[in-house]
């Protein structure tokens, strides 16, 4: 199974991501980035993006096409990103932070946009089961990349789109870490709405925005994965 398969089982009009300025629909996720995506078959892509509403369509398009993609925290230094890119033999980097973008030197090509990245490739490899690479916390040393598959990440996920459609999740974790990625996948695969405050907000600011959202909307269920 790939991520696209799960999303295709959801209702066409499902809203999967809610942020301050955007609603991301299931159909939008499935239709973005179709052009040239097969050029990336068998590629290794490093992703360092802050906006989940941008990331979700990208990883949906890449899963089952590329050999591997790594999800690196937007808070990572350019030095750490460069280290991962070189040691992991990545062929391209997606990065949306202009400062980090300018600091990445002697690394694989860096892009802001997946379409431009895909257009630059001419792969003749065969699509395969994709490895999802995420970092360890680094509390006992330098962070390392750990390999997963979609199936290993959703092993404990409760998949019930009928019930999930009435659930809202709130994201407090860094989505590039194991716990945050599990919240993202649980919400999306179940057809729930994931409320996503700006990545750079403090914990207090995020909770305040959840509270404001809660009081301004009629929510059946509201779940927050806290730190």
N, C-alpha and C positions, 0 to 999 in steps of 0.2 A: 504494500500500500504506500502511496505517496500523499503528500499533504493535499494536493489538488483533488484526489479522490474523495477525501473527507468533506471538502468544501462543496463539491458537486452534489452531495446528498442533502445539503441544506436548502431551505426555501430561497427562491430567487431574490426576494426583496430583503433578506436578512441584513441588518446593520450589525457589523462585527466589531468595529472600533469607533469609540466616541472620544474626541478630544476637544479642546477649547474651540477650535476653528474648523473641525472637519468631522464628517460622518463617512465611514468607509464601508461600502456595501459589498456583499458576497460577490455579486456579478462584476463589480469593478476589479476586485482582487483577481478573479479568474481571467479577465480579458486583457489586463495590462501585460506588457512585456512578451507578447506572443511573437512579435517580429524578431527574427534572427536568433531566438533563444536557443535553437538547436545547434547554432554555431559553438555554443559553450559546452557541448557534450564532452564529458570526461575532464572538464577543466577543474582547477582548484582556485577558488575565489575567497579572498579575505574581506569581510564586511565590517565596517566601523561606522555605523549610522545611528543617529540619536532618536529619530522619529519612527515609532512602531508602525504608524500608518504608511510609511514608506517601506519599511523593512518587510512587512507581512506579504505584500504582493511579490516582492523580490524572492523571498525564500520559497513561496508557493511556486513561482516559475522555475526556480533552480532545482528544487527537490525532484529527484528522478532523472535529472539531466546531467548535472555536474558530478564529478567524482567526489568532491568535498567542498563545503564552505565553512568558514570559521566566523563566529560571531564574537567580535571584540568590543569591549565596553567603550563608549564614547569618551570616558574619562581616562583611557589608556594614553600613555605618553607616546610621542612619535618614535622614541627609541624602542619601546616595547613592541609597537606595531611593526616596526622595521625588522626587529628580531624574529617575530613570528613569521613575517612574510618570507624572510630568507631561509630560516630553518625549516619551515613547512613547505618549501618549494611551491609557494603560491604564484599563480601566473598573472594575477591582477588584484587590485585593491579598490574597493568602493569606500569613499570617505566623504562626509558632508561638512566637516569642520574646516574652514578655510585656513586657519592657523596650522592645524595638523597637516593638512593637504600640502601647504607650502614647505613644511619641515621634512617631509618624507623624501629622502635622497637615496640614490643607489638601491632602489627597490623596484619591484615589478611596476608596470604602468598603473597610475592612479587615476580613477574616474569619479565624477560626481554622480553619473547617471548610468543605469544598467543598459539602456538601449545603445548608448555610445560604446560601452564596454563590449557588448555582444557584436556590434557592427565591426569592431576591430579584430575579431577572432575569425579564423577559418579552420575549424576543427573537423577532423574526419574520424573522430573517436565515436564509440558506441555509448549512448546513455546508459547509466548504471545506477544501482542503489547508492544513494548519496549518503556520505558520512557527514554528520553534523558535529562540528568541532567547537567546543566551548572551553573557557578557561577555568582553571582552579582559582581559589580565592587568593592564593599567594601569601597566606598568613604564615606559612613555614618556609618561605623562600620565594624565588621568582615564580610567577604564575606559569602554568603549563597548559598546553592544549590537550583536552581529553576527547576521545572519539565516541560518538553515539550514532544511532540510526533513529529515524522517526519512531520506529516500533519500540525501541528501548526507552525513548523519552515519554511515550504515551502508555507505557505498560500499566500504570495505575490510573489512567484517565477514565473517568466515567463518561461514556459516550451515549447520550440520550438527548438528541436534538429536540424532541417534543417537550421535554421538561426544561432543557437548557435555554429554549427561546424565552423563558420567563425569568431568567437569571441575569444579574449584572455583577460583574467582577470589577474590582478596583486594583490597579497596578501600582504597587509601591516598590517592588523589587527592580533591580537592573535586569532587563529582559535577556541580556546576554549571558547571565549566570543560570545555573541549573534550575533553581527555584523559580526565578522569573520566567524562564522559558516554559516551564511546566504550567504556570498560570496562563501564559499566552496560549499555549496549545490546548489546555483544558477548556478555556473560554471559547476559542475559535472552533474547535472540532465539535463542540456541543451546541454551536449556534447561539451562544450567549453574547451579550454586549460587554466589551471590555472598555472601561473608562480609564483613559490614559492622560494624566497630567503631564506638563512639560518635563522632560528628563532632568533639566537643570534645577527644577524647584526643590526646595528643602523638604524634609519629611513633614514638617508642620504646615507648609504651604500646600502640599499635596492633600493632606488630611482635610484642611480647610476647604479645598475645592471639592473634595468628595462630599463634605457636609453640605455645601451650597447646592451641589447637584442633587443630593438626596432630598433637600427641602423644596426644590423647584420641580421635581419630577415625581410621578406616581410609580414607585418601584415595588415590584412584588417581592423580590429577594435582592439583597445587597450584600455582597461578600467582599471583604478586603483581606488579602494576604499581607499580613504585617511583617515588618522586619523582626 
